[in-house]
Amino acid sequence: MHRMLPQPGFIGLLLGLLVAVAATAPAAAQEAFETFKQLNGSTKMPKLKAFSAPGLGAIANVTQGRSVKLDAKLTNEGQPMQHGLSWRVFSPIPGADGKLPLLASAEGGSAAFQLAPGDYFVNVSFGRAGATKKLNVPVEGDVADQVLVLDAGGMSLNAISGADTHIPDKQLSFDIYSSEVREDGERGLVLADVKPNTIVRLNAGTYHVVSEYGSINAVVRADISVEAGELTEATIQHRASQVGFKLVSEEGGEAIADTAWSVLTSGGDIVAESVSAFPVMVLAEGQYTAVARNKDEIFQKDFEVKAGANMDVELLLDQS
């Protein structure tokens, strides 16, 4: 797999975003996607060998079912995909619930259905990417093989702290949103709580990614592009660090139990609170004040968080 360097100006969209695009050929990209679990949660449904399109009366007899072969490609120039596809065939006439009735489904690569003459909608999905096509099955004559182009690629996300400090996977999460902002000022959520280094299959386009390190205030946003037939691997740079707190009777001593903690910004706003002898928090780069309460006494200390420099903050029981 060849990797492209980030496109000029892309990092400038948001300070701290490092992107490497795997410029694979469509077939190679497909192979990369196939090695990862598909994130769609769809239920596998049985094939129906033949069925009638509504409204065709005696013409749409199952004995007249005609074979229709369906293929899907990542790009126009790509090869038909052999794995990871979900096919759905719908009636074009809405049911009583206003939805198009699902008539048949198949999983895997290329699909073949026995369809009675009539009109249908065919949908193919590849993870979160998909394409839909209207299909007419004639009463007579040849039935052409159908090819749907997904115009899809993949995205894999990870993050570091500072220049190169590793972040444990369990402390990272990613949410993927559409790039467009709706009238209500919000973006449409595409996929939530994506784990690091997981390939998400998406239609080509630009997506807004929100990365959270920990659960307090270390949040980075970035717009990331997905190209058809390519795998985009993005490493987001957080400006944050992991900070441990303890109240001690002497420097380097054991943390004193039954201590309540508050962490405040330089402006006095409370960022986080904890009741623990030795709480550990992930904080964004900046100036803070740690306040410890033990019994009837209060202790405090100013400290600075620097990106990628994990640290402990000790407060002395006797500060005289």
RARA-V816829 format. One record per pair of residues at least 24 apart in sequence whose ideal C-beta (glycine too) atoms are under 7 Angstrom apart, sorted by the first residue. I is the first residue (numbers start at 1). J is the second residue. D is the distance in Angstrom with one decimal. If there is no record, write none. Layout:
BEGIN
i={I	I}
j={J	J}
d={D	D}
END
This chain:
BEGIN
i={1	1	13	13	14	14	16	16	16	16	16	17	17	17	17	18	18	19	19	19	20	21	21	22	22	22	23	24	24	26	26	26	26	26	26	27	27	29	29	29	29	29	29	30	30	32	32	33	33	33	33	34	34	36	36	38	38	38	39	39	39	39	40	40	40	42	44	45	47	47	48	48	49	50	50	51	51	51	52	53	53	53	53	53	54	54	55	56	56	56	59	59	60	60	60	61	62	64	64	65	65	65	66	66	66	66	66	67	67	67	68	68	68	68	68	68	69	69	69	69	70	70	70	70	71	71	71	72	72	72	73	73	73	74	74	74	74	75	75	75	75	76	78	80	81	82	83	83	84	85	85	85	86	86	87	87	88	89	89	89	90	90	90	91	92	92	92	122	124	124	126	126	126	127	127	128	128	128	128	128	129	129	129	151	151	151	152	152	152	152	152	153	153	153	153	153	153	153	153	153	154	154	154	154	154	155	155	155	155	155	155	156	156	156	156	156	157	157	157	157	158	158	158	159	159	159	159	159	160	160	161	161	161	161	161	161	162	162	162	163	165	167	167	169	169	171	171	171	172	172	172	173	174	174	174	175	176	176	176	177	177	177	178	178	179	179	179	179	179	199	202	204	211	213	213	213	214	214	216	216	216	216	216	217	217	217	218	218	218	239	239	239	240	240	240	240	240	241	241	241	241	241	241	241	241	242	242	242	243	243	243	243	243	244	244	244	245	245	245	245	246	246	246	246	247	247	247	247	247	248	248	248	249	251	256	256	258	259	259	259	260	261	261	262	263	263	264	264	264	290}
j={28	32	222	223	221	222	220	236	237	238	239	222	234	236	237	235	237	224	232	234	233	230	232	230	231	233	230	230	231	74	75	77	78	79	229	78	79	74	153	154	229	230	231	74	81	154	231	84	154	199	201	83	84	198	199	84	127	201	127	128	191	200	125	127	128	86	107	105	104	106	103	104	114	114	116	103	104	116	116	91	116	118	119	120	91	93	93	116	117	118	117	139	116	117	118	116	116	116	117	114	115	116	114	115	117	137	143	112	114	143	112	113	115	137	143	146	110	112	145	146	110	111	122	146	110	145	147	124	148	150	147	149	150	150	152	228	229	149	151	228	229	149	229	110	109	109	108	109	126	109	124	126	124	125	111	124	123	113	120	122	120	121	123	120	119	120	121	146	148	150	150	152	201	200	201	190	191	200	201	202	201	202	203	203	204	228	201	202	203	204	228	202	204	226	227	228	229	230	231	232	199	200	201	231	232	200	202	224	226	232	234	197	198	199	231	233	194	196	209	234	196	197	235	211	213	235	236	238	235	237	213	238	240	241	307	308	307	308	309	308	308	213	238	195	196	213	214	282	196	211	213	212	209	210	211	210	200	207	209	207	208	210	207	208	205	206	207	208	223	231	226	228	236	238	240	282	281	282	271	272	281	282	283	271	283	284	282	283	284	284	285	307	282	283	284	285	307	283	305	306	307	308	309	310	311	280	282	310	281	283	305	311	313	278	280	312	278	279	290	313	277	278	312	314	292	294	299	315	317	314	316	317	317	314	294	317	294	292	293	294	293	290	292	291	288	290	288	289	291	315}
d={6.5	6.8	6.5	5.3	6.2	4.4	6.0	6.7	3.5	7.0	6.2	4.4	6.8	5.6	6.6	4.7	6.0	6.7	6.9	4.7	5.1	6.2	5.0	6.3	4.1	5.9	5.8	5.9	6.0	4.8	5.0	6.6	3.3	6.8	3.8	6.6	5.2	6.4	6.7	6.8	5.1	5.7	5.4	6.0	5.7	6.9	5.3	6.5	5.2	5.8	5.9	4.8	5.6	6.5	4.1	5.7	4.9	6.7	5.6	6.7	6.4	5.7	6.5	5.6	6.7	5.5	5.4	4.0	6.1	5.3	6.5	4.0	5.1	3.9	6.6	5.3	6.3	6.4	4.5	6.6	5.7	2.5	6.1	6.4	5.4	4.9	6.6	6.7	6.6	5.0	5.9	6.4	4.0	6.3	5.8	6.8	6.5	5.7	6.5	3.7	6.1	5.4	6.9	5.9	6.9	5.6	5.3	5.9	5.9	6.9	6.9	5.3	5.2	6.3	5.5	6.5	6.6	5.0	4.6	7.0	6.6	4.6	6.3	4.9	5.0	6.6	4.9	4.7	4.8	5.8	6.5	5.4	6.8	5.6	5.4	6.1	4.6	6.7	6.9	4.7	4.3	5.5	5.9	5.8	5.7	3.8	6.5	5.6	5.7	6.0	5.6	5.8	7.0	4.7	4.5	5.4	4.6	6.1	5.5	5.6	6.6	4.4	6.9	6.9	5.0	6.6	5.8	6.8	5.1	7.0	5.5	5.6	5.1	6.4	2.6	6.3	6.2	6.3	5.7	5.1	5.1	5.5	4.6	6.0	5.0	4.8	6.1	6.5	5.4	6.3	6.1	6.6	5.6	4.4	5.2	5.4	6.1	4.8	6.5	6.6	4.7	6.6	5.5	4.4	6.9	5.0	5.8	6.5	5.4	5.1	7.0	5.9	6.7	5.0	6.6	4.7	6.3	6.3	6.6	5.5	4.7	5.7	5.0	5.3	6.5	6.4	4.3	5.6	6.1	5.8	6.8	4.9	5.7	6.2	6.1	4.6	3.9	1.8	6.8	5.9	3.8	5.9	7.0	6.6	4.9	6.0	5.6	6.5	5.2	6.9	6.0	5.1	5.9	7.0	5.3	4.6	6.7	5.3	5.7	6.7	4.3	6.9	6.8	6.9	7.0	4.3	6.0	5.3	6.1	6.9	5.1	4.2	4.6	4.7	5.4	5.5	6.8	2.7	6.0	5.0	5.9	6.0	6.2	5.9	6.5	4.8	5.2	6.9	4.8	6.2	4.3	4.3	5.7	6.2	4.7	6.2	6.3	6.7	5.2	6.4	6.3	6.3	5.3	5.2	6.5	6.2	5.4	4.4	5.5	5.4	6.2	5.7	6.1	6.1	4.7	4.3	7.0	5.3	5.7	5.1	6.8	4.8	6.8	5.8	4.6	5.9	6.4	4.9	6.2	5.5	6.4	6.6	4.7	6.5	6.1	6.6	6.4	5.3	6.8	4.8	4.3	6.8	5.7	4.4	5.6	5.8	6.5	4.6	6.7	6.4}
END
